[in-house]
Amino acid sequence: MIKKHWVIYGMLTIATATWGSAFIAGKIAVQSFEPATIAFLRFFGAAILLFPLMWLMEKNRQKPTLKDYGLFAVLGLTGIAVYNICFFLATKHAPVIKSSLFIASNPVLIVLLSGIFLKETITKNHIIGMVIALTGVTFIITEGHLLTLFQFGFEPIDFVLLGAVFSWALYSVVGKVVLRKYSAVESTTYAVAFGTIFLLPFALVETSWQDILSADFLTWVAISHMSIFVTVVSFIMYYYGIKEVGAAKASIFINVMPVSAVLMATFFLGETFTWAHGIGAAFVLTGVYIGTNPKILRRKLIAEESSFKRLSS
């Protein structure tokens, strides 16, 4: 069981690290298209890949009920449509420091909602792991200058960022309910299908056929990357992780996303990797390790009690 959990943790790390590349790809794509159009093209491409994959992998799948379709629609609305419109709007209009910190706060809300609605146990390790990881994320985003956070006032774009945080938290929690009956592939496929439908009207309004034809090759590479790797591969791994270890524990790995975004920006965009990035990454990895290993603090407390008893005797 322990070995299996480490495999799941590895999958969650890869999935959330891949999401970090969406910041890079999104920066490229918003040069040619508006946010809803990028989201639509990304998930339309993903749907084309996901349905054949589901038919191939899930031979004995059951027919969804009307209630199930309702849950899939909620997933498509929250995690696919609303979250991605908010994400790409923030990519285009919000400072990176502010948008990254908002999105990095996702695990906190997911853990709270999982405890309230799914009755998942919230342990001290979850809380301590989240705090340490979020500290690391903050360190990375501000490059060690924590006072930078207080330089921003509340702006209209903050409502968009709050929308991104709440929609992803709802997506993760409702996803756990859906995964009790359906596989990660089925859940992702139906969610993407509904999300693509919800995004279509927005894409039709804000984009013309001329915009499609004039987009350059790099834009299509960025969108293809988001369709294949950021969506199809990573969403399936993340959903499988939620099913195996729970939404609260899986959400801690979201803190890996800004770390990978910084590393990729350094490699692909030529940005400088600073000492603050290294310290922040260490905090994130430590927080994830503590948050996913419930026996760590227990072992430490037992060791301290044993030492105390030996000294007292």
C-alpha positions in Angstrom: 0.0 0.0 0.0 2.8 2.4 0.9 4.6 1.6 -2.4 1.3 2.3 -4.3 0.9 5.6 -2.6 4.3 6.7 -3.6 3.4 5.9 -7.2 0.2 8.0 -6.8 2.2 10.9 -5.3 4.6 10.7 -8.3 1.7 10.9 -10.7 0.3 13.9 -8.8 3.6 15.6 -8.9 4.0 15.1 -12.6 0.4 16.2 -13.3 0.7 19.5 -11.3 4.2 20.2 -12.6 2.8 19.9 -16.1 0.1 22.4 -15.2 2.9 24.9 -14.5 3.6 24.9 -18.2 0.2 26.3 -18.9 1.4 29.7 -17.6 4.1 29.6 -20.4 1.8 28.3 -23.1 -1.0 30.7 -22.0 1.4 33.7 -22.3 2.1 32.7 -25.9 -1.6 31.9 -26.8 -3.0 35.2 -25.5 -1.0 37.1 -28.1 -3.3 35.7 -30.8 -6.6 34.8 -29.1 -8.9 36.0 -26.3 -9.2 33.9 -23.1 -12.4 32.0 -23.8 -11.3 31.1 -27.3 -8.0 29.7 -26.0 -9.9 27.7 -23.4 -12.4 26.4 -26.0 -9.7 25.4 -28.5 -7.7 23.7 -25.7 -10.6 21.6 -24.6 -12.1 21.0 -28.0 -8.7 19.4 -29.0 -8.7 17.5 -25.7 -12.2 16.1 -26.3 -11.2 14.8 -29.7 -8.5 12.8 -28.0 -10.4 11.8 -24.9 -13.5 10.2 -26.4 -11.5 7.6 -28.4 -9.3 7.0 -25.4 -12.3 6.4 -23.2 -14.0 4.0 -25.7 -10.7 2.1 -25.9 -9.9 1.9 -22.2 -13.4 1.6 -20.7 -15.0 -1.3 -22.5 -17.6 -2.0 -19.8 -18.5 1.6 -19.0 -22.0 2.2 -17.6 -24.5 4.6 -19.0 -24.7 7.9 -17.0 -28.0 8.7 -15.4 -29.6 12.2 -15.6 -28.1 13.0 -12.2 -24.7 11.9 -13.3 -24.9 14.1 -16.4 -25.8 16.9 -14.0 -22.6 16.3 -12.0 -20.5 16.1 -15.2 -22.1 19.5 -16.2 -21.0 21.0 -12.8 -17.5 19.7 -13.4 -17.5 21.1 -16.9 -18.8 24.5 -15.7 -16.4 24.9 -12.7 -13.1 23.2 -13.6 -13.2 23.6 -17.4 -15.2 26.7 -18.4 -15.2 29.2 -15.4 -11.7 28.3 -14.1 -10.0 28.5 -17.5 -11.7 31.8 -18.5 -10.6 33.2 -15.2 -7.1 31.8 -15.6 -6.5 33.2 -19.0 -8.0 36.5 -18.1 -5.6 36.7 -15.2 -2.7 35.7 -17.4 -3.5 38.6 -19.7 -4.5 41.3 -17.2 -3.3 40.6 -13.6 0.3 40.9 -12.2 2.0 37.5 -12.1 2.7 37.9 -8.3 -1.0 38.4 -7.5 -2.5 35.8 -9.8 0.0 33.1 -8.8 -0.6 33.6 -5.1 -4.4 33.5 -5.6 -4.2 30.2 -7.5 -1.7 28.8 -5.0 -4.3 29.3 -2.2 -6.5 26.6 -3.9 -5.4 23.7 -1.6 -6.6 25.6 1.5 -10.1 25.9 0.2 -10.2 22.4 -1.2 -9.2 20.9 2.2 -11.9 23.0 3.9 -14.6 22.0 1.4 -13.5 18.3 1.5 -13.8 18.3 5.3 -17.3 20.0 5.2 -18.9 18.2 2.3 -17.0 14.9 1.9 -16.3 14.4 5.6 -12.6 13.8 4.8 -10.4 13.8 7.8 -8.3 17.0 8.0 -5.1 16.1 10.0 -2.4 18.3 11.5 -0.1 17.1 8.8 -2.5 18.5 6.1 -2.6 21.9 7.8 1.2 22.1 8.6 2.1 20.8 5.1 -0.2 23.4 3.4 1.2 26.2 5.5 4.8 25.3 4.7 4.1 24.7 1.0 2.2 28.0 0.7 5.1 29.8 2.4 7.4 28.3 -0.2 5.1 29.4 -3.0 4.9 32.9 -1.6 8.7 33.0 -1.4 9.0 32.0 -5.0 6.3 34.3 -6.3 7.7 37.4 -4.5 11.3 36.4 -5.1 12.0 36.6 -1.3 10.5 40.1 -1.0 7.4 39.3 1.0 6.4 42.9 1.5 5.6 43.0 -2.2 2.3 41.4 -1.4 1.1 44.6 0.4 1.8 46.8 -2.6 -1.3 45.6 -4.4 -4.7 47.0 -3.6 -8.0 45.2 -4.2 -8.9 45.5 -7.9 -11.7 44.3 -10.2 -9.4 41.5 -11.6 -9.3 40.1 -8.1 -12.9 39.0 -8.5 -11.8 37.0 -11.5 -9.0 35.4 -9.5 -11.4 34.5 -6.7 -13.6 32.9 -9.3 -10.7 30.8 -10.4 -9.9 29.7 -6.9 -13.5 28.8 -6.0 -14.3 27.1 -9.3 -11.3 24.8 -9.0 -12.0 23.9 -5.4 -15.6 23.0 -6.4 -14.3 21.0 -9.3 -12.0 19.0 -7.1 -14.6 18.3 -4.4 -17.4 17.4 -6.9 -14.9 15.3 -8.8 -14.4 13.1 -5.7 -18.1 12.3 -5.7 -18.1 11.5 -9.4 -15.1 9.2 -9.0 -17.0 6.9 -6.6 -18.8 5.6 -9.7 -16.7 6.5 -12.7 -13.1 6.1 -13.7 -10.6 9.0 -14.1 -10.8 8.7 -17.9 -14.6 8.8 -17.9 -14.9 11.6 -15.5 -12.3 13.8 -17.3 -13.9 13.0 -20.7 -17.4 14.0 -19.7 -16.2 17.0 -17.8 -14.2 18.3 -20.8 -17.1 17.6 -23.2 -19.5 19.7 -21.1 -16.9 22.4 -20.5 -16.2 22.7 -24.2 -20.0 23.2 -24.9 -20.2 25.9 -22.2 -17.1 27.7 -23.8 -18.4 27.6 -27.4 -20.8 30.6 -27.2 -18.1 32.8 -25.7 -15.5 31.7 -28.4 -18.0 32.4 -31.2 -18.7 35.9 -29.9 -15.0 37.0 -29.3 -13.3 35.3 -32.3 -13.6 35.4 -36.1 -12.5 32.9 -38.7 -9.9 35.5 -39.7 -8.4 35.3 -36.2 -8.1 31.5 -36.6 -6.4 31.8 -39.9 -4.0 34.5 -38.8 -2.7 32.7 -35.7 1.0 31.8 -36.0 2.5 28.3 -35.6 3.8 28.9 -32.1 0.3 29.7 -30.9 -1.0 26.4 -32.2 1.9 24.5 -30.6 1.0 26.2 -27.3 -2.7 25.2 -27.6 -1.8 21.7 -28.7 0.5 21.3 -25.7 -2.3 22.4 -23.3 -4.8 20.0 -25.0 -2.6 16.9 -24.9 -0.3 17.2 -21.9 -1.9 19.8 -19.6 -5.4 18.5 -20.1 -5.6 14.9 -21.3 -2.6 13.4 -19.5 -2.5 15.6 -16.4 -6.2 15.7 -15.7 -6.5 11.9 -15.8 -3.5 11.5 -13.4 -4.9 14.2 -11.1 -8.3 12.6 -11.0 -6.9 9.2 -10.4 -4.9 10.7 -7.5 -8.0 12.2 -6.0 -9.7 8.8 -6.2 -6.8 7.0 -4.5 -5.7 9.4 -1.7 -8.6 11.9 -1.5 -9.2 15.5 -2.6 -7.6 17.1 0.5 -4.3 15.3 0.2 -4.1 15.5 -3.6 -4.7 19.3 -3.4 -1.4 19.8 -1.6 0.4 18.9 -4.8 -1.1 22.0 -6.5 1.8 23.9 -4.8 4.1 22.1 -7.2 2.6 24.1 -10.1 4.1 27.5 -9.4 7.5 25.9 -8.7 7.4 24.2 -12.1 6.2 27.4 -13.8 9.3 29.3 -12.4 11.7 26.5 -13.6 10.1 26.4 -17.0 10.2 30.2 -17.3 13.9 30.0 -16.5 14.5 27.4 -19.1 12.2 28.5 -21.9 11.9 32.3 -21.4 15.5 33.0 -20.1 14.3 34.3 -16.7 16.8 34.1 -13.8 16.6 31.4 -11.2 17.3 33.1 -7.9 18.2 32.0 -4.4 14.6 32.8 -3.4 13.3 30.3 -5.9 15.6 27.6 -4.5 14.5 28.3 -0.9 10.8 28.4 -1.9 11.1 25.1 -3.8 12.6 23.5 -0.7 9.7 24.7 1.4 7.1 23.5 -1.1 8.7 20.0 -1.3 8.9 19.8 2.5 5.3 20.9 2.8 4.1 18.3 0.3 6.2 15.6 2.0 4.8 16.4 5.5 1.2 16.8 4.2 1.2 13.3 2.6 2.9 11.4 5.4 0.6 11.3 8.4 3.0 9.3 10.5 5.9 11.9 10.4 4.6 14.1 13.3 3.3 11.1 15.2 6.8 9.5 15.1 8.4 12.7 16.2 6.0 13.0 19.1 6.5 9.4 20.2 10.3 9.9 20.0 10.0 13.1 22.1 7.8 11.3 24.7 10.3 8.4 24.9 13.2 10.8 25.4 11.3 12.7 28.1 10.5 9.4 29.9 14.1 8.3 29.8 15.3 11.6 31.2 12.6 11.5 33.9 13.4 8.0 35.0 
